[in-house]
């Protein structure tokens, strides 16, 4: 009896029923399950139905192939349902998710990620999608699968790249800078999420090499470089080179590949003056940082248009491993001021990164005031970072320093309701002299 009630046995039997259906129902059922299990985010009802209508390799998207959601639900034999609040399709419970995720053989002839990449790429290469103007917002079109396929095909391909996906990707790249999916991916990459887009304009500078570097697909990067048609130093609409995208996303293998052509500019900044090294530092990609700083062409202390260095970005984000790597270089200034007079120590203190604060102080970082008259202690106290406040008080940094608006660290802590910091500052007995206060 226990064996009969085992969820694995029940789900396995249901999968067998899915496969035993007639006609196209087994394919619809298994592909629907594949998408729901392996998609990068929950799929909407229309997104899933359009994905299931794609015939891999076809140059046309046949709308007559789009199944109804009731048909899809039926083909899955009760294993999936529609979340009415979000209009997304999901499995009936977490136990089924766990079962399917632990049994890769369930999908048989399907290799999920390579198959999903091929479906996305086939859709993007279809005549219907290629005919869309590159400056058209996906929300204005009756193409619900366009956004997902544009943003995530490379994620699936990077996990499992088939020969057919390679061929389809290179086909897409032939006129990629005129393809609507290039605009979708570029905007998502620069703004962090497709939901954050505030505008959608045409850009003819996001190339196939940018795309392959963004996703970190080394085989495609090599293939594009070998053709000789891709400019390794070309900037996109905001000046990101392929190297900058690879560094930004931490694709160290692709960074190595891009460094092979002698013509590559390792330190080329974007329109804001941010270098590939700063991109890697900001996002904590230690392996990329190690690769880049070993080259003489890379300035490890190069400021951007606002005076922020790679160390500034790493300190702001609390990237301790990167901070350590950069501080090992003598030419890196731990006290470099940006245009606001703020140092790496100031940003680390504001964000509560105690480990970074200690490393910077050990290397010679100083608790000086910025252009607004605020010290790192002021920022730490104002944000309620008790541990960082203790570090500075242990160095006899003055808690009575007044900023340009007449506020002390104690006042800022009180204003923001940080009671523990207030008590800490009130209990502190400041000595008669401190080198930090005198600066």
C-alpha positions in Angstrom: 0.0 0.0 0.0 2.9 2.4 0.9 4.4 1.9 -2.6 1.1 2.6 -4.3 0.8 5.9 -2.5 4.4 7.0 -3.2 4.2 10.4 -5.1 6.9 9.2 -7.5 4.9 6.2 -8.5 1.8 8.3 -9.0 3.5 11.0 -11.1 5.4 8.4 -13.1 2.1 6.7 -13.9 0.6 10.0 -15.0 3.6 10.8 -17.2 3.1 7.4 -18.8 -0.5 8.4 -19.6 0.7 11.7 -21.1 3.0 9.8 -23.4 0.3 7.2 -24.3 -2.1 9.8 -25.8 -2.8 9.9 -29.5 -1.8 12.4 -32.1 0.2 15.5 -31.1 -0.9 15.3 -27.4 2.2 13.6 -26.1 4.4 16.4 -27.6 2.2 19.1 -26.2 2.0 17.6 -22.8 5.7 16.9 -22.4 6.9 20.2 -23.9 4.5 22.1 -21.6 6.0 20.3 -18.6 9.5 21.0 -19.9 8.8 24.7 -20.2 7.1 25.0 -16.8 10.0 23.1 -15.1 12.9 24.8 -16.9 11.8 28.3 -17.8 13.7 31.1 -16.3 10.5 32.7 -14.9 6.8 31.6 -14.8 5.3 31.7 -18.2 2.0 33.4 -19.0 -0.8 31.4 -20.6 -0.3 33.0 -24.0 3.5 32.7 -23.8 3.4 29.0 -23.2 0.8 28.4 -25.9 2.9 30.3 -28.5 6.0 28.5 -27.4 4.3 25.2 -28.0 3.3 26.3 -31.5 6.9 26.7 -32.7 8.2 24.1 -35.2 11.9 23.9 -34.7 13.8 25.0 -37.9 10.7 26.4 -39.6 11.0 29.9 -41.2 7.4 30.6 -40.5 5.4 30.8 -37.3 2.0 29.2 -38.0 -0.7 30.7 -35.8 -2.9 27.7 -36.6 -0.5 25.6 -34.5 -1.3 27.6 -31.3 -3.1 25.3 -28.9 -5.8 26.6 -26.5 -4.9 26.5 -22.9 -7.7 24.0 -22.2 -6.0 21.7 -24.8 -2.7 22.1 -23.0 -4.2 21.4 -19.6 -5.9 18.3 -21.0 -2.7 17.0 -22.6 -0.9 17.3 -19.2 -3.4 15.0 -17.5 -3.9 17.3 -14.5 -0.3 17.9 -13.8 -0.5 21.7 -14.4 -2.9 24.4 -13.7 -3.4 28.1 -14.3 -2.8 30.6 -11.5 -5.8 32.9 -11.9 -4.2 35.8 -10.0 -1.0 36.0 -12.2 -2.3 34.3 -15.4 0.7 32.1 -15.3 0.9 28.3 -15.8 2.4 26.2 -13.0 2.7 22.6 -11.7 0.0 21.4 -9.4 2.4 21.3 -6.4 6.0 21.5 -5.2 6.3 17.7 -4.9 5.8 17.3 -8.6 8.4 20.0 -9.2 10.8 18.1 -7.1 10.0 14.8 -8.8 10.5 16.1 -12.3 13.6 18.1 -11.5 15.2 14.9 -10.0 14.3 12.7 -13.0 15.9 14.2 -16.1 15.1 11.0 -18.0 11.4 11.8 -17.8 11.7 14.0 -20.9 13.3 11.2 -23.0 14.3 12.6 -26.4 14.2 16.1 -25.2 17.3 17.8 -23.8 15.4 20.6 -22.1 17.7 23.6 -22.4 19.0 22.9 -25.9 15.5 22.3 -27.1 14.2 25.5 -25.5 17.1 27.4 -27.0 16.2 26.0 -30.4 12.5 26.9 -30.0 13.3 30.5 -29.0 15.8 30.9 -31.9 13.4 29.4 -34.4 10.8 31.9 -33.3 13.2 34.8 -33.5 14.2 33.7 -37.0 10.7 33.4 -38.2 9.6 35.7 -41.1 6.9 37.2 -38.9 9.3 38.3 -36.1 12.0 39.4 -38.5 9.5 41.7 -40.2 8.9 43.6 -36.9 10.6 47.0 -36.8 13.6 47.1 -34.5 12.2 50.1 -32.5 8.9 48.5 -31.7 8.1 47.8 -28.1 7.1 44.1 -27.6 4.2 45.2 -25.5 2.6 46.8 -28.5 2.6 43.5 -30.5 0.5 40.4 -30.5 3.7 38.4 -29.9 3.6 37.2 -26.3 6.6 34.9 -26.8 8.9 37.6 -28.2 10.2 39.0 -24.9 11.0 35.7 -23.3 12.7 34.3 -26.3 14.8 37.5 -26.8 16.0 37.6 -23.2 16.4 34.0 -22.3 17.4 32.0 -25.4 21.0 32.6 -24.6 20.6 31.4 -21.0 19.3 28.1 -22.2 21.9 27.9 -24.9 24.7 28.6 -22.5 23.5 25.6 -20.4 23.4 23.2 -23.3 24.4 24.4 -26.8 23.4 22.0 -29.6 24.7 22.2 -33.2 21.3 23.2 -34.4 21.1 26.0 -31.8 24.5 27.2 -32.9 23.3 27.3 -36.5 20.1 29.1 -35.6 22.0 31.7 -33.5 24.5 32.5 -36.2 21.5 32.9 -38.6 20.0 35.4 -36.1 23.3 37.3 -35.8 23.4 37.9 -39.6 21.3 41.1 -39.2 21.1 41.2 -35.4 21.5 44.9 -35.0 18.3 45.3 -37.0 16.4 42.7 -35.1 13.8 43.7 -32.5 15.2 41.1 -30.1 18.5 43.0 -30.0 16.7 46.1 -28.7 14.8 44.1 -26.1 18.0 42.4 -24.8 20.0 45.6 -24.8 17.4 47.5 -22.9 17.0 44.7 -20.4 20.7 44.5 -19.9 21.3 48.2 -19.2 18.2 48.7 -17.0 18.3 45.4 -15.2 14.8 44.2 -15.9 12.4 44.4 -18.8 9.8 45.8 -16.4 12.1 48.8 -15.7 12.1 50.1 -19.3 11.0 53.7 -19.5 11.5 54.0 -23.2 12.2 51.9 -26.3 14.2 53.4 -29.1 16.1 52.0 -32.0 19.7 51.0 -31.6 21.8 49.7 -34.5 24.9 49.1 -32.5 24.1 46.0 -30.4 25.8 43.3 -32.5 25.8 39.5 -32.4 29.1 39.7 -30.7 27.6 41.9 -28.0 24.8 39.3 -27.6 27.0 36.3 -27.4 29.3 38.0 -24.9 26.4 39.1 -22.8 25.2 35.5 -22.5 28.8 34.1 -22.2 28.5 31.6 -25.0 32.2 31.0 -25.9 31.6 28.9 -29.0 29.5 31.7 -30.6 32.0 34.4 -29.6 34.8 32.4 -31.2 32.7 31.7 -34.4 31.9 35.4 -34.7 35.5 36.5 -34.2 36.7 34.0 -36.8 34.4 35.4 -39.4 36.2 38.8 -39.2 32.9 40.7 -39.5 32.7 41.6 -35.8 34.4 44.6 -34.3 35.6 43.6 -30.9 35.9 47.2 -29.8 32.5 48.4 -31.0 30.3 50.1 -28.4 26.6 49.6 -28.1 24.1 52.5 -27.5 25.8 53.4 -24.2 29.3 52.4 -25.1 29.5 48.9 -23.7 31.9 46.8 -25.8 31.6 43.0 -26.0 34.4 42.8 -23.4 32.4 45.1 -21.1 29.4 42.9 -21.3 31.4 39.7 -20.6 33.1 41.4 -17.7 29.8 42.9 -16.4 28.2 39.4 -16.3 31.3 37.5 -15.1 31.9 35.4 -18.1 35.6 34.8 -17.6 35.9 32.2 -20.4 34.6 34.8 -22.9 36.8 37.5 -21.5 39.8 35.2 -22.3 38.5 34.6 -25.8 38.0 38.3 -26.4 41.5 39.2 -25.3 43.1 37.0 -27.9 42.7 39.4 -30.9 45.6 41.9 -30.7 43.3 44.8 -31.6 41.1 44.6 -28.5 41.1 47.6 -26.2 41.1 46.2 -22.7 40.5 49.5 -21.0 37.9 51.1 -23.3 35.3 52.9 -21.2 31.7 53.2 -21.9 29.9 56.6 -22.4 30.1 57.1 -18.6 33.8 56.4 -18.5 33.3 53.0 -16.8 35.9 50.4 -17.9 35.4 46.6 -18.2 37.5 46.3 -15.0 35.0 48.6 -13.1 32.1 46.5 -14.5 33.7 43.3 -13.1 34.6 45.0 -9.8 31.1 46.4 -9.2 29.5 43.0 -9.7 32.1 41.0 -7.7 33.5 38.9 -10.5 36.9 38.0 -9.0 38.1 35.8 -11.8 37.5 38.5 -14.4 39.3 41.0 -12.3 42.2 38.7 -11.9 42.4 38.3 -15.7 42.2 42.0 -16.5 44.6 43.4 -13.9 47.4 41.2 -15.1 47.5 43.2 -18.4 49.7 46.3 -18.6 47.1 48.0 -20.8 44.6 48.0 -17.9 44.8 50.9 -15.4 43.5 49.3 -12.1 42.8 52.8 -10.7 41.1 54.5 -13.8 38.3 56.8 -12.7 35.0 57.1 -14.7 33.4 60.4 -15.6 32.3 60.9 -12.0 35.7 60.1 -10.6 34.8 56.6 -9.4 37.5 54.0 -9.7 37.2 50.2 -9.8 37.9 50.2 -6.1 35.1 52.7 -5.4 32.6 50.4 -7.2 33.9 47.3 -5.4 33.8 49.0 -2.0 30.3 50.4 -2.6 29.0 46.9 -3.4 30.9 45.2 -0.6 32.9 42.9 -2.9 35.6 41.9 -0.4 37.4 39.5 -2.7 37.7 42.2 -5.4 38.7 44.9 -2.9 41.5 42.6 -1.7 42.8 42.0 -5.3 42.8 45.7 -6.1 44.4 46.8 -2.8 47.3 44.5 -3.6 48.2 46.8 -6.4 50.4 49.7 -5.3 49.0 52.1 -7.9 45.5 51.7 -6.5 44.7 54.7 -4.2 42.5 53.6 -1.3 41.6 57.2 -0.7 40.7 58.2 -4.3 38.0 60.9 -4.2 35.2 61.1 -6.7 33.6 64.3 -7.9 31.6 64.5 -4.7 34.7 64.2 -2.6 33.7 60.7 -1.5 36.2 57.9 -1.1 35.8 54.1 -1.3 35.7 54.1 2.5 32.8 56.5 2.5 30.7 54.2 0.3 31.6 51.1 2.2 30.7 52.7 5.4 27.3 54.0 4.1 26.4 50.5 3.0 27.6 48.7 6.1 30.4 46.7 4.6 32.5 46.3 7.7 35.0 43.9 6.2 35.7 46.3 3.3 36.0 49.2 5.8 38.7 47.3 7.8 40.6 46.4 4.6 40.6 50.0 3.4 41.7 51.4 6.8 44.5 48.9 7.0 45.7 50.0 3.5 45.7 53.6 4.6 42.1 54.8 4.0 41.2 57.9 5.9 38.0 59.0 7.5 37.9 62.4 5.8 34.8 64.5 5.1 33.4 64.8 1.6 32.2 67.9 -0.3 29.0 67.8 1.8 31.0 67.7 5.0 30.0 64.1 5.8 32.5 61.6 7.1 32.3 57.8 6.6 31.3 57.7 10.3 28.4 60.1 9.5 27.2 57.8 6.7 27.5 54.7 8.9 25.6 56.3 11.8 22.9 57.7 9.5 22.2 54.3 8.0 22.4 52.5 11.4 25.4 50.3 10.7 26.4 49.7 14.3 29.4 47.4 13.5 30.9 50.0 11.2 30.3 52.8 13.8 32.2 50.7 16.3 35.2 50.3 14.0 35.5 54.1 13.6 35.0 54.8 17.3 37.7 52.3 18.0 40.0 54.5 15.9 38.9 57.6 17.9 37.2 59.1 14.9 35.2 62.1 16.1 31.4 61.5 16.6 31.0 65.3 16.9 32.0 66.2 13.4 29.5 68.7 11.9 28.6 68.4 8.2 27.6 71.3 6.0 24.0 71.2 7.1 25.0 71.3 10.8 24.4 67.6 11.5 26.6 65.3 13.6 26.6 61.5 13.3 24.6 61.4 16.5 22.0 63.7 15.1 21.7 61.7 11.9 21.3 58.4 13.9 18.6 60.0 16.0 16.8 61.5 12.9 16.6 58.0 11.3 15.6 56.1 14.5 18.7 54.0 14.9 18.5 53.7 18.7 21.5 51.3 19.1 23.8 53.7 17.3 22.5 56.6 19.3 23.3 54.7 22.6 26.7 53.8 21.2 27.6 57.4 20.3 26.2 58.8 23.6 28.3 56.3 25.6 31.5 57.1 23.7 34.1 59.2 25.5 36.1 61.1 22.9 39.8 61.8 23.8 41.2 65.3 23.8 42.9 64.9 20.5 42.5 62.8 17.3 44.3 63.0 14.1 41.1 62.0 12.3 39.2 64.9 13.8 41.8 67.4 12.9 41.7 66.6 9.2 
